[in-house]
Amino acid sequence: MGISPWRKRLGDLFQLIGQADQTYFEPELFRLNINNAITTARTVTFLIQKNKAKIPGYHDLYKTFVLDVCGSSPLMKWLVDARNTIEKEGDLAIHSQLRASIMFSYLENGPSIEPPCEGLLFASQNKLWRAWLRMAPESIVDESAIVIDRKWVANTLPDYELTDALLHGFSVLRSAVDAFDSACGQDVSAFAYDTLPNLSSASRREYIKLSTGKVCSFRRGRVSRTPEQLAQLKKEVEALFVDRSAAAYADASLPLRTRLQSFALMASKVFNRDGHHETMYFQTDGNGQITAATGVYFADRIEKYIFWHAMADLARIDPDFQGIFFIGEMWYRSAPIDEGLTAISDMPITGEAIALTGATAKGEYEEIHVPIKRSGDVATADFDGAVERAEVIPNFLYPLREAWGLKESGKLREDG
């Protein structure tokens, strides 16, 4: 027996919940995906019923995993009623809560509004952006973003956010599908649904760059690689580690400073091999284990604001988010002698370095700068000249430290 028809339909439901999540800030597309997801959820059990003659022990399984569970769950009963409403009467009556605010620094929150009219309450991202652009002072447009918080709820299920309701329904149906597949001799471990934990109403926030209308949002996911790609990646990484100290960054039992020094050694080797170093972000859990890693590119200052505020949002909803390592190139600049206002980007560059930062929810903080030396067209990272700079905390960490409940004591440094 191949993949069962009820498993395929459960996969359709999973896909539709993901599409609803991705279109959460586009009211018409969200409505369409929610309607499709609710009607699809109901057909999972229809397909199980239709194929009951092929399922060993069908009647006992159906009573245990469908009738008993769904009969005792008000939410599962709501899914049935909602499907009937959509198919026989039209769209569900749903409403949205919406709050929009301005973000223009790491340290302060700007003014916010709750749209007073239905036109904005159900507006698309583009319409919200244009409305804010008309209201915002011209002086803050280039380096600010709109922060949009939205929540969708059905009038007939006021205590649940809609995608949360569907995720609960999915988990109930998944248990049933696993039981029926197991009875048919299927290996249910092959169906992991890895992105399921990343769909949650706890993080319904997006950012819009006020100057361009560009939408920024953050989703976590997994990257799959072939065995050949993994072997090549391992070969490239091992080439950088000529001694064990270069791999110490991955040892969660070591002190933060030791691990950051190991990152500095690795970053220096990468720079001296490639002539540059990409900006990298690593996330750790409460045991210090690295749980996520990604390359980061900032087109401008506002994208830095957005990134670190988004990481703070994530830290508030994810109890396993307990630390970070951050690696990037930086430039030293000299401020003008006069007191005139000069943009940081207009100040002359006097030096450059690889900057490495490590921080945890316990309040630990370390920073290392590895100088970059240039001779003609050749640039070299001078690991032996590395300097520890943990006496002042850069202010890009402020949103994250605030999310961790850490109190600042004035030791913040302006991020250039």
PyMOL commands that set and color helices and strands:
alter all, ss='L'
color gray80, all
select helices_A, chain A and resi 5-22+27-50+52-54+58-71+74-88+118-121+125-135+138-140+162-183+188-190+196-198+201-203+227-238+244-250+256-274+301-317+344-346+383-385+395-403
alter helices_A, ss='H'
color red, helices_A
select strands_A, chain A and resi 94-103+109-113+145-154+157-161+205-209+215-216+279-284+290-296+323-333+349-360+365-375+378-381+387-388+393-394+412-413
alter strands_A, ss='S'
color yellow, strands_A
deselect
rebuild
show_as cartoon
